[in-house]
């Protein structure tokens, strides 16, 4: 199942770019992703499957944030990440499967 990555999302990849940054912004997506390194600005195209396998964490997702603050959104969402030895867990509750901002 493909990940719900959107254009504009900032992703942390498992391996660092030669400039040292692990953060990439999604510029285009389809069968291939166009990503921009947020450390040096280098842009790359990579197959979707390879990009999804390389993702360690979502840093920022405009579309997911918009869904969370939408008053009509009443779905359940849970997210967990571990960074610098600390675990962060987020949970949003409501009526499951009753509304999706994605259509």
Secondary structure, DSSP 8 states (H G I E B T S, - for coil): ------TT-EEEESS--TTS--EEEEEE-SSEEEEEETTT--EEEEEHHHHHHHEEEEEE-HHHHHHHH-TT----EEEEEEETTEEEEEEE-S-TTS--TT-
